């Protein structure tokens, strides 16, 4: 039975998709059966695995509104990771689901039919706290939170924590925090150290020791279509993307606050 991990933070630009794509690829490289679900209408996880958004005839949108089941939406990739893709059709799903029964748990019910086929299922959530993200939080066992070391990221984090409390109370009592990973980390900035201190004060040992440094090469990578390969196919980037693997029962690494 797969462990389901949602990668979420309603603040945009913190590295959710980059984390989700490279982490899922690294886990698959360790020999695990992995599925990643693109829950973002921008579809960057889909293209990150080499799948054209225009080619997604059956994807996250279709399984959420009940037009297809999850098994029909699964796409195989060359990176040993299966993908349920998305495109701009997903943007209207939140409105269409309002009147549907069990609107907050439709993704959980859809994934239940294929959960036994995988070891891990990752969900790349959109940068918002809408019905799509709520579906992701209701479907997962734990949430991985990428945090950029900026002041506004702290504001967004407090809102996310409040949302998690509500989700636990109403929909998913067993929702746990997998961990918090700092992205675009630049130790030379005083603000970075201040943000790290505040986050560690609240989350304690849920904060990963390993940080993802700011790298212009990572930002440039998607522009090279044929080279836009996850960390599994790019060894130099694997060690940076694999930080959360340490506490998912896949290595002997430990994290400390």
C-alpha positions in Angstrom: 0.0 0.0 0.0 1.5 3.3 -1.1 2.4 6.1 1.3 0.9 9.3 -0.2 2.9 12.5 0.3 1.6 15.9 -0.8 4.1 18.6 -1.6 2.3 21.8 -0.7 2.7 25.5 0.2 0.2 28.0 -1.0 3.0 30.5 -1.7 4.1 30.4 -5.3 7.7 30.1 -6.4 9.1 28.2 -3.4 10.1 25.1 -5.4 7.2 22.8 -4.9 7.3 21.3 -8.4 11.1 21.1 -8.6 11.0 19.3 -5.2 8.2 17.0 -6.3 9.7 16.0 -9.6 13.2 15.4 -8.4 12.2 13.7 -5.2 9.9 11.3 -6.9 12.5 10.5 -9.5 15.1 9.9 -6.8 12.8 7.5 -4.9 12.1 5.7 -8.1 15.8 5.4 -8.7 16.1 3.5 -5.4 13.9 0.8 -6.9 10.5 1.9 -5.5 7.3 2.0 -7.4 6.4 5.6 -7.7 3.5 7.6 -9.0 3.3 11.4 -9.1 0.0 13.3 -9.4 0.1 16.8 -11.0 -2.6 18.7 -9.1 -1.5 22.1 -10.5 -3.3 23.5 -13.6 0.0 24.9 -14.8 1.1 21.4 -15.5 4.8 21.9 -14.8 5.2 18.5 -13.2 3.7 17.0 -16.3 6.2 18.7 -18.7 9.0 18.1 -16.2 8.6 14.4 -16.9 8.6 15.0 -20.7 4.9 14.8 -21.2 3.2 17.4 -23.4 0.3 19.1 -21.6 -1.6 19.0 -24.9 -1.3 15.2 -25.0 -3.1 14.8 -21.6 -6.5 13.5 -22.7 -7.2 11.8 -19.4 -5.6 13.4 -16.4 -6.2 14.8 -12.9 -9.2 16.9 -14.1 -11.0 13.8 -15.5 -10.6 11.7 -12.3 -11.7 14.6 -10.1 -15.0 15.2 -11.8 -15.6 11.5 -12.3 -15.2 11.2 -16.1 -12.4 8.5 -15.7 -10.7 6.4 -13.1 -7.2 6.8 -11.9 -5.8 3.8 -13.7 -6.9 5.2 -17.1 -5.0 8.5 -16.3 -1.6 6.9 -15.5 1.2 7.6 -18.0 4.4 5.7 -18.1 7.7 7.7 -18.4 11.3 6.8 -19.2 12.3 7.8 -15.6 10.7 4.8 -13.9 8.0 7.1 -12.4 4.4 7.0 -13.5 2.5 10.3 -13.9 -1.1 11.5 -13.8 -0.8 14.7 -15.7 -2.7 17.9 -15.9 -3.3 20.9 -18.0 -5.3 24.1 -18.0 -8.6 22.2 -17.9 -7.9 21.5 -14.3 -8.3 25.3 -13.5 -12.1 24.9 -13.7 -12.3 21.8 -11.6 -12.7 23.7 -8.3 -15.9 25.3 -9.6 -17.2 22.1 -11.1 -16.7 20.2 -7.9 -18.6 22.5 -5.7 -21.9 20.7 -6.2 -20.4 17.2 -6.4 -20.7 14.8 -3.5 -17.7 14.4 -1.3 -16.0 17.3 -3.1 -13.0 17.4 -0.7 -12.2 13.7 -0.9 -12.6 12.9 -4.6 -8.9 12.5 -5.2 -8.5 10.2 -2.2 -11.3 8.0 -3.5 -9.8 8.0 -7.0 -6.3 7.0 -5.8 -7.6 4.2 -3.6 -8.1 2.0 -6.6 -4.4 2.1 -7.5 -2.7 2.7 -4.2 -1.8 -0.9 -3.8 0.2 -0.7 -7.1 2.8 1.7 -5.7 5.2 2.2 -2.8 4.9 6.0 -2.9 2.5 8.5 -4.4 3.5 12.1 -4.6 1.0 14.9 -5.1 2.2 18.3 -6.5 -0.3 20.8 -5.1 -1.0 24.2 -6.7 0.1 27.5 -5.1 -3.2 28.2 -3.4 -5.5 27.0 -0.6 -8.4 26.1 -2.9 -10.4 23.0 -3.4 -7.6 21.4 -5.4 -5.1 21.7 -2.5 -7.8 20.6 -0.1 -8.2 17.4 -2.2 -4.5 16.9 -2.0 -4.4 17.3 1.8 -7.3 15.0 2.3 -5.8 12.3 0.1 -2.3 12.2 1.6 -0.7 10.6 4.6 1.7 13.4 5.1 2.7 16.8 3.7 6.2 17.9 2.7 6.5 21.7 2.9 9.2 23.5 0.8 10.0 26.9 2.3 11.8 29.7 0.6 13.8 31.8 3.1 11.9 35.1 2.8 9.6 37.0 5.1 6.5 36.5 3.0 7.1 32.7 3.1 6.7 32.9 6.9 3.3 34.5 6.5 2.2 31.8 4.0 3.5 29.1 6.3 1.3 30.3 9.2 -1.7 30.2 7.0 -0.8 26.7 5.8 -0.5 25.4 9.4 -3.9 26.8 10.1 -5.3 25.0 7.1 -3.7 21.7 8.2 -5.4 22.0 11.6 -8.7 22.5 10.0 -8.1 19.5 7.6 -7.1 17.3 10.5 -10.2 18.3 12.5 -12.8 17.9 9.6 -11.4 15.6 6.9 -8.1 13.8 7.6 -7.4 13.1 11.3 -4.1 11.2 10.5 -2.5 13.9 8.3 1.1 14.3 9.4 3.9 16.7 8.5 6.6 14.7 6.6 9.1 17.6 6.9 10.0 21.1 6.0 12.8 21.7 3.5 14.5 25.0 2.8 14.8 25.9 -0.9 16.8 28.5 -2.7 18.9 28.7 0.4 21.6 31.4 0.6 23.4 31.4 3.9 25.1 34.8 3.3 21.8 36.6 3.8 20.8 37.6 7.4 17.2 37.2 6.5 17.8 33.5 5.6 19.2 32.8 9.0 16.3 34.6 10.7 13.7 32.6 8.7 15.5 29.3 9.5 15.5 30.2 13.2 11.7 31.0 13.2 10.8 27.8 11.3 12.9 25.6 13.4 11.4 27.1 16.6 8.0 26.0 15.4 8.6 22.7 13.5 11.6 21.4 15.5 13.0 18.1 14.2 10.6 18.2 11.3 13.1 20.6 9.6 15.6 18.8 7.3 19.3 19.5 7.9 19.9 19.4 4.2 19.0 22.5 2.4 18.5 23.2 -1.3 20.9 26.0 -2.3 19.9 28.7 -4.8 21.2 27.6 -8.2 20.9 29.4 -11.5 21.4 26.1 -13.3 18.3 24.6 -11.8 16.3 27.7 -13.0 17.7 27.4 -16.5 17.2 23.7 -16.8 13.5 23.7 -18.0 14.5 25.9 -21.0 16.6 23.0 -22.4 13.8 20.7 -23.4 15.8 17.7 -24.3 17.9 18.1 -21.2 14.9 18.7 -18.9 15.5 15.5 -17.0 14.7 14.8 -13.3 17.5 14.2 -10.8 17.4 10.5 -11.4 19.0 11.2 -14.8 21.2 14.0 -13.5 23.6 12.6 -10.8 25.0 16.0 -9.9 21.6 17.2 -8.8 20.5 14.0 -7.1 22.2 14.7 -3.8 20.5 18.1 -3.6 17.0 16.8 -4.4 17.2 13.8 -2.1 17.1 15.6 1.3 13.5 14.4 2.2 14.4 10.8 1.2 16.4 10.6 4.5 13.3 10.4 6.7 11.0 8.4 4.4 12.5 5.0 5.4 14.6 4.8 2.3 18.1 5.6 3.7 19.8 5.5 7.1 20.0 9.3 7.2 18.5 11.2 10.2 17.4 14.8 10.5 17.7 17.0 13.5 16.2 20.3 14.3 
